[in-house]
Amino acid sequence: MCRFIEMKLAAMLVLLSLTFAPGLALGHGGVSVEDDVCLIKLGTYRAHFTGYLPKTRATQEFCEDIPEATDSIFVIDFISDELRDMELDFRIVRDVKDIGVQATYEDLGGEQAIEEATIFYNPPTIYPKGVFNVRYPFTEDGGYIGIVNVHHVETGLKYRSVFPFSVGGAQYGKYIVYYALLFAFCGVFIWGAGRNAFFTKRQEK
């Protein structure tokens, strides 16, 4: 019976950790972190994503969130060679609904809402060298959402990647809450498991 309770507590802990800490280990939306490398997924195709702050942290790379509002550079290196033959467009929108790291394209409210929230747009272009880069001067902290679209002109196939990110420290308070809740549930689990073990020993005597 006690063993069953311990297993149930463990299952609850895993479920709650996934619930309260979305995107922390797996990345933000269409961006995943694998072997300390940020990857953008566009259907079955992959690209390497990197952010830079040339004025303040020139030698440092950023995978997702940007620590301060300043001049920023986004670089997308194509891993899949097929992307070299596709049109790519890139858009940055403000997270006006404060959706956070769980934001999807459908959450943004349609094309008109996206246009109204757009702060930067780079139109569809083919990059035969396999590298796209763009510079944008962020002036405000807060939540943003990047949208990458690729379109194969000959086949008509289209793919999209949506990745939320934050600029400055405004969004990091949410992560602290997630971790605090996770540690609290860990404490409850450990206390419960130890208590069950204590009573089991008492019963054996």
HURAQUI-V309445 format. One record per residue. RES is the residue in one letter. PHI is phi in whole degrees, 0 to 359 (NA if undefined). Layout:
# HURAQUI-V309445
RES;PHI + RES;PHI
This chain:
# HURAQUI-V309445
M;NA + C;294 + R;298 + F;297 + I;294 + E;298 + M;295 + K;293 + L;296 + A;296 + A;297 + M;296 + L;298 + V;298 + L;297 + L;292 + S;295 + L;288 + T;288 + F;267 + A;232 + P;291 + G;78 + L;289 + A;263 + L;264 + G;102 + H;250 + G;57 + G;284 + V;259 + S;241 + V;254 + E;229 + D;54 + D;62 + V;239 + C;275 + L;241 + I;261 + K;258 + L;235 + G;65 + T;269 + Y;263 + R;228 + A;216 + H;266 + F;248 + T;218 + G;243 + Y;226 + L;240 + P;297 + K;276 + T;245 + R;218 + A;299 + T;265 + Q;258 + E;257 + F;236 + C;270 + E;226 + D;283 + I;251 + P;289 + E;208 + A;279 + T;199 + D;299 + S;233 + I;237 + F;252 + V;236 + I;241 + D;260 + F;287 + I;273 + S;276 + D;299 + E;301 + L;294 + R;294 + D;260 + M;250 + E;283 + L;236 + D;235 + F;228 + R;223 + I;240 + V;236 + R;285 + D;278 + V;293 + K;267 + D;54 + I;284 + G;87 + V;290 + Q;268 + A;298 + T;239 + Y;299 + E;296 + D;290 + L;280 + G;91 + G;97 + E;297 + Q;294 + A;296 + I;294 + E;300 + E;293 + A;269 + T;288 + I;248 + F;206 + Y;214 + N;250 + P;294 + P;303 + T;212 + I;269 + Y;242 + P;297 + K;280 + G;83 + V;223 + F;240 + N;217 + V;212 + R;248 + Y;220 + P;270 + F;290 + T;243 + E;227 + D;289 + G;141 + G;265 + Y;225 + I;224 + G;265 + I;231 + V;245 + N;242 + V;234 + H;221 + H;274 + V;298 + E;287 + T;269 + G;82 + L;290 + K;229 + Y;222 + R;221 + S;230 + V;240 + F;226 + P;288 + F;206 + S;243 + V;241 + G;79 + G;267 + A;297 + Q;268 + Y;286 + G;300 + K;297 + Y;294 + I;299 + V;297 + Y;302 + Y;292 + A;298 + L;295 + L;297 + F;296 + A;296 + F;292 + C;298 + G;298 + V;297 + F;296 + I;297 + W;297 + G;295 + A;295 + G;294 + R;294 + N;296 + A;295 + F;296 + F;292 + T;297 + K;296 + R;298 + Q;292 + E;295 + K;292
